């Protein structure tokens, strides 16, 4: 948990620094609201984010140092595959939808996901995969003419 807190704090710190250095000065606006510059509230919020995120990172770094752990821990190959397969699944179907009509690919997408998630009853997979694609076809081909 300390490792995740360390990296979350580092990411939020980087975002807050980006806001303070570039986004707020460039896109913060001009003029005054209630006699205050419009960038004031945004800058205060970004500074608060930076302080809290830096404190989280420092506290987590101290916990990691006391436990003798490294802030970087590479997952095993099976764990990496477990995190990667959903992105590859979506990438394959984006590739297919780019080349074939969505109404052809949607039943495959839904049916394959149901099978991956463990459903084996064909009488359940078939209608769940086909009915949304059929509805999409009816909507696009007949109702939107």
Secondary structure, DSSP 8 states (H G I E B T S, - for coil): -HHHHHHHHHHHHHHHHHIIIIIHHHHS--SEETTEETHHHHHHHHHHHHHHHHHHHHHHHHHHHHHT--S-----HHHHHHHHHHHHHHHHHHHHHHHS-HHHHHHHHHHHHHHHTT---HHHHHHHHHHHHHHHHHIIIIIT-
